[in-house]
Amino acid sequence: MSKASTEELAKALAFLPHGPEFRFVDRLTALEPGVRGEGEYTVRGDEPFLRGHFPGDPMMPGVLLVEAAAQLAGIVAQSDPAHPPMPGLKLTALRSVKLLGTATSGAKLSIHVEMQRRFGNLVQASSEVWLDRNLVMRAEIVLAGRQAEAGFSRPNP
């Protein structure tokens, strides 16, 4: 995978619509726009979700491991030079999700995403999240958005 410049990575990270309190990609480490990407998230230990999941033995919820991969998939899809960014791109489906490990305070997660296919406003990607040399999550992710040039709107009732 080709390494993008620091400037290109920062620009691509700006495609995340999430606020800072719900971002699970801290840093992009590699990007091949529209094809694949790699990123990192460090579980700081002060995240609110750790207080209740689980007291005395905090770990990042598996659904947030999936969310991290979905966010990276969105960055890769939205950076595709062959397609304009899709407004409202959201996670819409999951297939073959496997949670194979856990991430606790201080864990630096390595997130990997590869686009599989794109059809209209749908994007499918394969994803993995690693902690050191251990695979902790694998999933097929589907994102959907509105095509910018189509101007989709909800019909009047």
Backbone hydrogen bonds, N-H to C=O, Kabsch-Sander energy under -0.5 kcal/mol:
donor,donor_aa,acceptor,acceptor_aa,energy
4,A,2,S,-0.5
9,L,5,S,-2.5
10,A,6,T,-2.3
11,K,7,E,-2.3
12,A,8,E,-2.3
13,L,9,L,-2.3
14,A,10,A,-1.0
15,F,12,A,-2.0
16,L,13,L,-1.7
22,F,19,G,-2.1
23,R,20,P,-1.1
24,F,22,F,-0.5
26,D,40,E,-2.6
27,R,40,E,-1.6
29,T,38,E,-2.4
30,A,38,E,-1.6
31,L,2,S,-0.8
32,E,36,R,-3.0
34,G,76,V,-1.6
35,V,32,E,-2.8
36,R,32,E,-1.9
37,G,113,V,-2.3
38,E,30,A,-2.6
39,G,111,I,-2.3
40,E,27,R,-2.6
41,Y,109,L,-1.7
43,V,41,Y,-0.5
43,V,107,A,-2.9
44,R,42,T,-1.0
50,L,47,E,-1.5
51,R,47,E,-0.6
51,R,48,P,-0.9
52,G,48,P,-0.7
53,H,49,F,-0.6
57,D,54,F,-2.3
59,M,53,H,-3.0
60,M,103,A,-3.3
64,L,61,P,-1.2
65,L,61,P,-1.1
66,V,62,G,-1.9
67,E,63,V,-2.0
68,A,64,L,-2.1
69,A,65,L,-1.7
70,A,66,V,-2.5
71,Q,67,E,-2.7
72,L,68,A,-2.0
73,A,69,A,-2.5
74,G,70,A,-2.2
75,I,71,Q,-2.0
76,V,72,L,-2.5
77,A,73,A,-2.7
78,Q,74,G,-2.8
79,S,75,I,-1.2
80,D,77,A,-1.3
83,H,80,D,-1.3
89,L,86,M,-1.0
90,K,144,A,-2.7
92,T,142,V,-3.0
93,A,142,V,-1.6
95,R,140,E,-2.4
98,K,138,R,-2.8
100,L,98,K,-0.7
100,L,136,V,-2.1
101,G,136,V,-1.2
106,G,43,V,-3.6
107,A,104,T,-2.4
109,L,41,Y,-3.4
109,L,107,A,-0.7
110,S,130,W,-2.9
111,I,39,G,-3.1
111,I,109,L,-0.6
112,H,128,E,-3.0
113,V,37,G,-2.3
114,E,126,S,-2.5
115,M,35,V,-3.0
116,Q,124,Q,-3.4
117,R,124,Q,-1.5
119,F,122,L,-2.5
122,L,119,F,-2.2
123,V,143,L,-2.5
124,Q,117,R,-2.9
125,A,141,I,-2.7
126,S,114,E,-2.8
127,S,139,A,-2.2
128,E,112,H,-2.4
129,V,137,M,-2.5
130,W,110,S,-3.0
131,L,134,N,-2.8
132,D,108,K,-0.6
134,N,131,L,-2.3
135,L,133,R,-0.5
136,V,129,V,-2.9
137,M,129,V,-1.5
138,R,98,K,-2.0
139,A,127,S,-1.8
140,E,95,R,-2.7
141,I,125,A,-3.2
141,I,139,A,-0.5
142,V,93,A,-2.5
143,L,123,V,-2.8
144,A,90,K,-2.5
145,G,121,N,-1.8
146,R,87,P,-2.8
150,A,147,Q,-0.8
151,G,147,Q,-1.1
152,F,147,Q,-0.5
